[in-house]
Amino acid sequence: MKRNKKIIVVVFVMLLTVSIALAYFVGKTLLDGKGASTTVTTANIHGATLKVEGELNFNAEGMLPGHKDISRIKVTATGNNELIPYNLIWTGTNSLATNLKFTVYKTSSQIETSSNCKKHDEQISGGRKLYETCEIQNENQMGEILTIGTIQSSEESIKVELAKDEFINATPDGQIVYYYIIIEYPNENNDQYPQDKGGSFNGVINAEASDTKPDISILAAYVENEETGEYEKTDEIPQEGYIINQERTVCNNGAKPTWDSKNKGLLVTSFTKSKTECELYFDIISSYNALTSLNLSIQGTLNGAVKGTACSSGCTITNENGLYETEDDDGKSYIFRGTVDNNWVKFGQTSKGQDMWWRIIRINGDGTIRLIYAGEGNIASNNNGKNAINGVAYNFSEAFNTYVGYYYGLTGGTIFSQTHSNSNPSNIASQTENWFKDDTNLNEDTQLNHIDENAGFCNNRQISEVAKKWWSGEGTANRGNGAIATAYKGFYNTFITSVGWMSELNYVDLKCSSSDDYENNADYQRDYYTWKEHATRGNKVLNYPVGQITVDELILAGGFGGKNNDGFWLNSGTLYWTMTPQYFSGTNAYVFYVYENGFINNAGVSGNSPGVRPVINLKADTQFEPSNNSGDWGTKGNPYIVTD
């Protein structure tokens, strides 16, 4: 008896604990924080276009009790990233005397479905029993069950809610959701024929506005401990210095949250229904100021291998569009990938007084903001800005290893440090610095005040150890010197000699060093180009704080070696150089460039065809504002403006 009594006590305690947890979490909308609030963007259904395609299929001819039909309804929501509440409504008549049953499923995928019915004829006492049994193809793939209900018998038009209080994020490209609806003529185990003979079923489906507000509960929040890297539970939403961790954060109902640190609220996409509950995880970020100043949110993480081109349509990866997290030498960096139009900046003027346009490549790990030149004047109505400098040779000669350098050293050197010293500016470096000095007002104090002194540009001349496998003369001690064939790190990122352009993966990163201790690493100190007048790190070689884009940045932005992609944002329709070496063949030095249809190619450095798109870095504390209050920050029609 004593043992049984102990078991009863334990069970009672467990039930009590669950009861307390439910009382605490259910309906709890806010954490007790410093001004923290939970907000979700909602919009009138008329502020977006909801297109409903499909109809309820129910073929009454020849059916028997138990018959089922399956229908697919497609809803497409187009708008300015607004969350639209709606009800899915069927309006029509069911003149059968029998009430019909319906079951509604929901998923984001289009699947093949069909109703496979078998008729049965059984002898029973006093007569025959006729009925059907039906199987629905791929029913287990049709998503969650939203609604189970009946369509009442009625000679008059009736309205039936197939799905109530639904939410969809109306995007510029059109967010799509599918509803799969099974209608059943139930087997009531009696003679249904006389009453249903001559009956019919018909109607239409529409989306109607719902007044329901999203109901979101924050169950718990966790913040990263800067010293241990572990996550600790908190009763307060972080107010600064953190960003939500998309991989760890979990919501039910398929919702995907981001934390709007600027407005201290939870922004939710892929929101499908009310009563959504979330557990939030926050990471420390050094680039917090830049992200909040630009009002940006993170879409996901890119690590190591990047598979295929990225854009909104017509490329390998069509769902990677937005700002993505990766690593650079300073920590977490955030790069724009795919087809984006929210990274336009207007900053500075040309020597002729024309406004200068830029686009944000990424936010660096130290919080500085990297921009690439996009044109001048009134380009808001143009597809892309023109290159600042057209038809420039990277170097005037390509006969030695040294000429892969943005600055270069001795032509016939036998010591790597001499061959790849930074004694002489390349032609592209001279042209770019002269443009900065003579053709813009960026060298004036008011403009230079916004440009970071230490953020630099990577001319990665590290030798590719992996690529040696495909190169003759493996193990040559003087590789990288004179006219000895040499593959550089960017070579393996995008290209393998024996198989041509890589067809599956590009192995890229934004690090300019092969060592975690990059400050004491010779490769970093040689190849990370910084401003000699003010920089405290890197090689301190540049006469002005301006450089070029790298091949790794292009790949992470959506480009790919040897593959067309005119849909990703860094394709300007013209050829332009990167500053990433590919290899020296034994006779010619090659550097990567972007072809006019968007694929990444290689060219001998003395070629005149590729143009130049200068790159600069703004300070981490730079403040921005939109050019107008339309809400679409960073677009070509409403670019970011740097405030003084």
C-alpha positions in Angstrom: 0.0 0.0 0.0 2.8 2.3 0.8 4.3 1.9 -2.7 1.0 2.5 -4.4 0.5 5.7 -2.4 3.9 7.0 -3.6 2.9 6.4 -7.3 -0.3 8.4 -6.8 1.6 11.3 -5.4 4.0 11.4 -8.3 1.2 11.3 -10.9 -0.5 14.1 -9.1 2.6 16.3 -9.1 3.1 15.8 -12.8 -0.5 16.7 -13.6 -0.2 19.8 -11.5 3.0 20.9 -13.3 1.3 20.5 -16.7 -1.7 22.5 -15.5 0.6 25.3 -14.3 2.4 25.3 -17.7 -0.8 25.5 -19.7 -2.2 28.3 -17.5 1.0 30.2 -18.1 1.5 29.8 -21.8 -2.0 29.6 -23.4 -3.1 33.0 -24.4 0.1 34.6 -23.3 0.8 37.2 -25.9 3.7 39.1 -24.5 6.9 38.5 -22.6 7.5 41.0 -19.8 10.1 43.2 -21.6 11.2 46.7 -21.9 8.6 48.1 -24.2 8.4 44.8 -26.2 5.3 44.2 -28.2 4.0 41.6 -30.5 2.8 43.0 -33.8 1.9 41.5 -37.1 1.4 43.4 -40.4 -2.2 43.0 -41.6 -3.9 44.5 -44.6 -7.3 44.8 -46.1 -7.9 42.1 -48.6 -8.4 44.8 -51.2 -4.9 46.0 -50.7 -3.7 42.8 -52.5 -4.9 40.5 -55.2 -6.1 37.1 -54.3 -6.7 34.9 -57.3 -8.7 31.7 -56.7 -8.4 29.0 -59.4 -10.4 25.8 -59.5 -13.8 24.5 -58.6 -15.4 21.8 -56.5 -15.7 18.7 -58.7 -18.5 16.4 -57.7 -19.9 14.2 -60.5 -23.4 13.0 -59.4 -24.0 11.0 -62.5 -24.0 7.3 -61.8 -22.7 7.7 -58.2 -23.6 5.5 -55.3 -23.6 6.1 -51.6 -20.0 6.4 -50.4 -18.8 8.2 -53.6 -16.0 10.7 -53.1 -14.5 13.3 -55.5 -11.3 15.3 -55.0 -10.7 19.0 -56.0 -7.7 21.2 -56.0 -8.1 24.9 -55.4 -5.1 27.3 -56.0 -4.9 30.6 -54.2 -2.3 33.2 -55.3 -1.8 36.3 -53.3 0.0 39.2 -55.0 1.0 42.4 -53.1 3.6 44.3 -51.2 4.6 41.7 -48.6 1.3 42.2 -46.7 -0.3 39.6 -44.5 -3.9 39.0 -45.8 -6.6 37.5 -43.6 -9.4 35.8 -45.6 -12.0 33.1 -45.7 -12.3 30.5 -48.5 -16.0 30.4 -49.4 -18.2 28.1 -51.6 -21.5 29.5 -52.7 -24.0 27.4 -54.6 -26.8 24.9 -54.3 -27.1 21.2 -53.3 -30.5 20.0 -54.4 -29.8 16.5 -53.3 -31.8 15.5 -50.3 -28.7 14.1 -48.7 -26.3 16.5 -46.9 -22.8 16.1 -48.4 -19.6 15.8 -46.3 -16.4 17.7 -47.1 -12.9 17.6 -45.8 -10.4 20.4 -46.6 -6.6 19.9 -46.6 -4.0 22.6 -47.1 -0.4 22.6 -48.4 2.1 24.8 -50.2 2.8 22.0 -52.8 1.0 20.9 -55.9 0.5 17.2 -55.9 -1.2 14.7 -58.2 -4.5 13.5 -56.9 -7.4 11.3 -58.0 -10.4 9.5 -56.6 -10.4 5.8 -57.2 -13.8 4.3 -56.4 -15.0 0.7 -56.5 -18.7 -0.1 -56.8 -20.2 -2.9 -54.6 -23.4 -4.9 -55.1 -24.4 -7.0 -52.1 -27.4 -9.2 -51.6 -29.2 -8.4 -48.4 -32.4 -9.6 -46.9 -35.2 -8.3 -49.1 -33.1 -6.8 -51.8 -29.7 -5.5 -52.9 -27.2 -3.0 -51.3 -25.4 -0.8 -53.8 -22.6 1.4 -52.6 -19.0 2.6 -53.3 -15.7 2.6 -51.5 -13.1 5.2 -52.6 -9.4 5.8 -52.1 -7.9 9.2 -52.7 -4.5 9.1 -54.3 -1.7 10.8 -52.2 -4.1 11.8 -49.5 -1.2 11.6 -47.0 0.6 14.3 -48.9 -2.2 16.9 -49.0 -1.2 18.6 -45.8 -3.1 19.2 -42.6 -6.8 18.9 -42.3 -8.3 22.4 -41.9 -12.0 21.8 -41.9 -14.5 18.9 -41.8 -18.1 19.9 -42.4 -21.3 19.4 -44.4 -23.0 21.1 -47.4 -26.6 21.1 -46.4 -29.4 20.1 -48.8 -31.0 23.3 -50.1 -32.8 24.4 -53.2 -31.7 28.0 -52.4 -28.2 29.3 -52.8 -26.1 28.7 -49.6 -22.7 29.9 -48.4 -20.2 27.4 -46.9 -16.9 28.3 -45.2 -14.4 25.8 -46.5 -11.6 27.5 -44.6 -12.0 30.2 -42.0 -9.6 32.9 -40.8 -6.8 32.0 -43.2 -3.7 34.1 -43.6 -1.4 34.4 -46.6 1.6 36.7 -47.2 0.9 38.6 -50.4 4.3 39.0 -52.2 5.3 40.8 -55.4 6.0 37.4 -57.1 2.8 35.9 -55.8 2.6 33.6 -52.7 0.8 30.3 -53.6 -1.2 27.9 -51.4 -3.2 24.8 -52.4 -6.4 23.5 -50.9 -7.4 19.9 -51.6 -11.1 19.3 -50.9 -12.8 15.9 -50.7 -16.6 15.8 -51.1 -18.4 12.7 -50.1 -21.9 11.4 -50.8 -22.3 9.6 -47.5 -23.6 6.0 -47.2 -26.5 6.3 -44.9 -27.4 2.6 -45.1 -30.8 3.2 -46.5 -32.4 3.6 -49.8 -31.2 7.1 -50.8 -32.1 6.8 -54.5 -35.7 8.0 -54.5 -35.1 11.2 -52.6 -31.9 12.1 -54.4 -33.0 11.2 -58.0 -32.7 14.2 -60.3 -30.7 16.3 -57.7 -27.7 18.4 -58.6 -24.7 20.2 -57.1 -23.1 23.4 -58.4 -21.4 26.6 -57.2 -18.3 28.8 -57.2 -15.4 29.4 -54.8 -14.1 32.8 -53.8 -11.9 34.4 -51.1 -13.6 36.9 -48.9 -12.1 39.3 -46.4 -11.8 38.2 -42.8 -11.7 40.7 -39.9 -9.7 38.2 -37.7 -6.5 39.6 -36.2 -3.5 37.2 -35.9 -3.2 35.7 -32.5 0.4 35.0 -31.8 1.9 33.9 -28.5 5.5 34.0 -27.5 6.0 30.9 -25.4 9.7 31.6 -24.5 12.7 33.6 -25.7 16.4 32.7 -25.5 19.5 34.8 -26.1 23.0 33.8 -26.9 25.6 34.2 -24.2 28.5 36.1 -25.6 31.1 34.2 -23.6 29.8 30.6 -23.8 27.9 30.7 -27.0 25.0 28.9 -25.2 21.4 30.1 -25.2 19.8 31.3 -22.0 16.2 31.8 -21.3 15.1 35.4 -20.8 12.0 37.3 -19.7 12.9 40.2 -21.9 13.0 40.6 -25.6 16.5 41.9 -26.6 16.3 45.6 -27.5 19.6 45.9 -29.4 22.6 43.9 -30.5 20.7 40.7 -31.4 19.0 39.2 -34.3 16.6 36.3 -34.4 18.1 32.9 -35.2 15.9 31.6 -38.0 17.1 28.0 -37.8 16.4 27.6 -34.1 13.3 29.6 -33.8 10.2 27.4 -34.0 6.6 28.4 -34.6 3.6 26.1 -35.1 1.3 26.5 -38.1 4.3 26.9 -40.5 4.9 30.5 -39.5 8.3 32.1 -40.0 9.1 35.0 -37.7 11.6 37.8 -37.8 12.1 40.3 -35.0 11.8 43.9 -36.0 14.3 45.4 -33.6 13.6 48.9 -35.0 9.9 48.8 -34.0 10.3 46.2 -31.3 7.8 43.7 -32.7 7.4 40.2 -34.2 7.0 40.2 -38.0 5.5 36.9 -39.3 5.6 35.5 -42.9 4.1 32.2 -44.1 1.4 32.9 -41.5 -1.5 30.5 -42.2 -3.8 30.6 -39.2 -4.5 32.3 -35.9 -3.3 30.9 -32.5 0.3 30.6 -33.6 2.8 29.9 -30.9 6.6 30.6 -31.2 9.8 30.1 -29.3 12.4 32.7 -30.2 16.1 32.4 -30.3 18.3 35.5 -30.6 22.0 35.7 -31.7 24.5 38.4 -30.9 25.5 40.4 -34.0 28.1 43.0 -34.5 26.3 44.3 -37.5 23.1 45.1 -35.5 23.3 48.9 -36.2 23.5 48.4 -40.0 20.6 45.9 -40.1 18.3 48.0 -38.0 19.2 51.2 -39.7 18.4 49.6 -43.0 15.3 47.9 -41.6 16.4 44.5 -42.9 15.6 40.9 -41.9 17.5 37.7 -42.5 16.1 35.0 -44.8 18.5 32.1 -43.9 22.1 30.8 -43.7 24.6 29.9 -46.4 27.5 27.7 -45.4 30.4 26.4 -47.5 29.0 24.7 -50.6 26.6 26.8 -52.7 24.5 24.8 -55.2 23.4 26.5 -58.3 22.3 29.9 -59.4 19.7 31.8 -57.4 17.0 34.1 -58.6 13.2 34.5 -58.6 12.7 32.3 -61.7 14.5 30.6 -64.5 17.5 29.5 -62.5 18.6 26.5 -60.3 17.5 27.8 -57.0 14.4 30.0 -57.1 13.5 30.3 -53.4 16.7 31.9 -52.2 16.0 35.6 -52.6 16.8 38.1 -49.8 19.5 38.7 -47.2 21.4 35.6 -46.1 23.9 35.0 -43.3 27.4 33.7 -43.8 30.9 34.1 -42.3 33.7 36.5 -43.0 37.0 37.2 -41.2 35.1 39.5 -38.7 32.2 37.2 -37.9 28.6 37.0 -39.3 28.1 38.7 -42.6 24.8 39.3 -44.4 24.8 39.2 -48.2 22.0 40.0 -50.7 21.2 36.9 -52.8 19.0 36.1 -55.8 16.5 38.6 -57.3 16.3 41.5 -54.9 15.3 45.2 -55.3 15.7 46.5 -51.7 19.4 47.3 -51.7 19.6 50.6 -53.6 21.5 53.5 -52.1 22.0 57.0 -53.3 25.3 58.4 -52.0 27.7 61.1 -53.3 27.9 62.8 -56.6 30.1 62.8 -59.7 32.4 65.7 -60.5 29.6 66.9 -62.8 27.1 67.1 -60.0 25.2 63.9 -60.9 23.8 61.7 -58.1 25.7 58.4 -57.7 23.8 55.2 -57.2 25.0 52.1 -55.4 23.7 48.7 -54.4 24.5 46.9 -51.1 26.5 43.7 -51.7 26.6 42.8 -48.0 26.9 43.9 -44.4 30.4 42.9 -43.3 31.1 41.0 -40.1 32.3 44.3 -38.4 29.0 46.0 -39.4 30.4 48.1 -42.3 28.2 48.2 -45.4 29.8 47.1 -48.8 28.4 48.9 -51.8 29.0 48.4 -55.6 28.6 51.2 -58.1 25.4 51.1 -60.1 25.3 54.3 -62.2 24.8 58.1 -62.1 22.1 60.6 -62.6 18.4 59.7 -62.9 18.6 55.9 -63.3 15.4 55.1 -61.4 13.6 54.2 -64.7 16.6 52.2 -66.1 17.0 48.4 -65.5 20.6 48.7 -64.3 23.3 51.4 -63.8 26.1 51.6 -66.2 29.7 50.7 -65.2 31.8 53.6 -64.1 34.7 52.6 -66.3 34.3 50.5 -69.4 36.7 48.4 -71.4 39.7 48.4 -69.0 42.5 45.9 -69.1 43.2 44.4 -65.6 46.9 44.6 -66.3 48.8 45.4 -69.5 50.7 42.1 -69.5 49.7 38.6 -68.5 52.9 36.7 -69.0 53.8 36.0 -65.4 52.1 35.0 -62.1 52.6 38.4 -60.6 49.9 40.0 -63.0 47.0 38.3 -61.2 47.6 40.9 -58.4 45.5 44.0 -57.9 48.9 45.4 -57.0 51.8 43.3 -58.2 55.5 42.6 -57.7 58.5 41.2 -59.6 57.8 39.4 -63.0 60.6 36.9 -62.8 60.8 36.5 -59.0 61.6 33.2 -57.5 60.3 34.1 -54.0 56.6 34.2 -53.5 56.6 37.3 -51.3 58.5 39.2 -54.1 56.3 38.0 -56.9 53.2 38.9 -55.1 54.3 42.0 -53.3 52.3 45.1 -53.8 54.9 47.3 -55.4 53.0 48.4 -58.5 49.3 49.2 -59.0 47.6 47.2 -61.6 45.9 49.1 -64.5 42.5 48.4 -63.0 43.6 49.7 -59.6 45.0 52.9 -61.1 41.8 53.5 -63.2 39.6 52.9 -60.2 41.5 55.2 -57.8 41.7 57.9 -60.5 38.0 57.7 -60.9 37.5 58.0 -57.2 39.9 61.0 -57.1 39.0 62.9 -60.2 35.4 61.9 -61.3 33.6 61.9 -57.9 33.2 64.0 -54.8 33.8 60.9 -52.6 37.3 62.2 -51.8 35.8 65.3 -50.1 35.7 65.3 -46.3 31.9 65.2 -46.0 31.8 62.0 -48.1 35.0 60.4 -46.8 33.6 60.8 -43.3 31.1 58.0 -44.1 33.6 55.6 -45.7 35.3 53.1 -43.4 39.1 53.2 -43.0 39.7 49.5 -42.3 37.2 47.7 -44.4 39.1 46.4 -47.4 39.0 44.2 -50.5 40.3 40.7 -51.0 42.7 39.9 -53.9 43.0 36.3 -52.7 46.4 35.0 -54.0 46.6 31.9 -51.8 47.6 28.8 -53.8 44.8 26.2 -54.0 46.1 23.0 -52.4 43.1 21.0 -53.6 43.4 22.2 -57.2 47.0 20.9 -57.4 45.5 17.5 -57.9 44.5 18.5 -61.4 47.7 20.4 -62.2 50.9 19.0 -63.7 54.0 19.5 -61.6 52.4 18.9 -58.2 54.7 19.7 -55.4 56.8 22.3 -57.2 58.3 24.5 -54.6 58.3 27.6 -56.6 54.6 27.5 -57.5 53.2 31.0 -57.8 56.4 32.5 -59.1 57.6 33.5 -62.5 55.9 31.6 -65.3 55.2 28.4 -63.3 51.6 27.2 -63.8 49.7 27.9 -60.6 46.1 27.6 -59.4 44.9 30.2 -56.9 42.2 29.7 -54.3 39.4 31.1 -56.4 40.2 28.4 -59.0 38.8 25.6 -57.0 35.9 27.7 -55.8 34.4 27.7 -59.3 36.5 25.6 -61.7 38.4 22.2 -61.9 40.7 21.8 -64.8 39.9 18.2 -65.7 36.2 18.5 -65.7 35.6 22.2 -66.7 33.1 24.4 -65.0 31.7 22.8 -61.9 28.2 21.5 -62.5 27.0 21.0 -58.9 28.7 23.0 -56.2 30.8 26.1 -55.6 32.8 26.1 -52.4 33.0 29.7 -51.3 33.5 31.8 -48.3 34.1 35.5 -47.5 37.3 35.0 -45.6 40.5 36.5 -46.9 42.6 34.3 -44.7 43.1 30.5 -44.3 43.7 31.1 -40.5 41.5 32.1 -37.7 44.3 34.3 -36.6 44.0 36.4 -39.7 45.7 39.5 -38.2 49.0 37.5 -38.0 48.5 35.6 -41.2 50.8 36.5 -44.1 48.2 35.7 -46.8 45.7 38.1 -45.2 48.3 40.9 -44.7 49.3 40.6 -48.3 46.0 40.2 -50.0 43.5 42.3 -47.9 43.7 45.7 -49.6 43.1 48.7 -47.3 43.6 52.4 -47.3 47.3 53.3 -46.7 46.4 56.8 -45.3 44.2 55.6 -42.4 43.9 51.8 -42.1 45.3 50.0 -39.1 45.0 46.5 -40.6 45.5 44.7 -43.9 48.2 45.7 -46.4 47.6 49.5 -46.2 48.4 49.9 -50.0 45.4 51.7 -51.6 45.7 55.4 -52.3 41.9 55.6 -51.9 39.4 53.3 -50.1 37.9 51.8 -53.2 38.3 48.3 -54.8 36.4 45.6 -56.7 33.9 42.8 -56.0 35.2 39.2 -55.4 34.1 36.0 -57.1 32.9 34.6 -53.8 30.6 37.5 -53.3 29.2 37.0 -56.8 28.5 33.3 -56.1 26.9 33.9 -52.8 24.8 36.6 -54.5 23.4 34.1 -56.9 25.9 33.8 -59.8 27.7 30.5 -60.8 30.7 29.5 -62.7 29.9 28.9 -66.4 26.1 29.2 -65.9 23.8 31.9 -67.2 21.8 33.9 -64.7 20.4 37.1 -66.0 17.9 37.2 -63.1 20.2 37.8 -60.1 20.7 41.3 -59.0 24.5 41.6 -59.8 23.9 40.9 -63.5 24.1 44.4 -65.1 23.9 43.2 -68.7 27.5 44.2 -69.2 30.9 42.6 -68.6 32.9 43.6 -65.5 35.9 42.5 -63.6 36.2 40.9 -60.2 39.5 41.2 -58.2 39.8 37.4 -57.7 42.7 35.5 -59.5 41.9 32.2 -61.1 45.2 30.8 -62.4 48.4 31.2 -64.3 48.5 28.7 -67.2 52.2 28.9 -67.8 51.7 31.6 -70.4 48.7 33.7 -69.4 47.3 35.1 -66.1 43.6 34.8 -65.6 41.1 36.7 -63.4 37.4 36.2 -63.0 34.8 38.5 -64.5 31.0 38.6 -64.9 29.8 37.9 -68.4 26.9 40.0 -69.9 24.3 37.3 -69.4 25.3 36.8 -65.8 27.6 33.8 -65.7 31.0 34.0 -64.1 33.9 33.5 -66.5 37.6 34.0 -66.7 39.7 36.3 -68.9 43.3 37.0 -69.5 44.2 40.1 -67.6 45.3 42.1 -70.6 41.9 41.9 -72.3 40.1 45.2 -72.8 36.5 44.0 -72.8 35.4 43.9 -69.1 34.4 47.1 -67.4 34.8 48.1 -63.8 32.2 48.6 -61.0 34.0 50.2 -58.0 33.2 49.0 -54.5 33.4 51.0 -51.3 32.5 50.3 -47.6 30.4 52.6 -45.4 31.0 52.8 -41.7 29.0 50.6 -39.4 27.3 53.6 -37.7 26.1 55.1 -41.0 22.5 56.2 -40.7 20.0 55.8 -43.5 16.6 57.1 -44.4 14.3 56.3 -47.3 13.9 59.0 -50.0 10.2 59.0 -49.3 7.8 57.4 -46.8 6.2 54.9 -49.1 7.4 52.0 -47.0 9.3 50.1 -49.7 12.7 51.0 -48.3 15.8 50.5 -50.5 14.0 50.1 -53.9 15.0 51.9 -57.0 12.0 54.2 -56.6 12.7 54.8 -52.9 16.5 54.3 -52.3 18.3 54.6 -49.0 19.8 58.0 -48.5 22.9 58.4 -46.3 22.1 61.0 -43.6 24.9 63.4 -42.4 
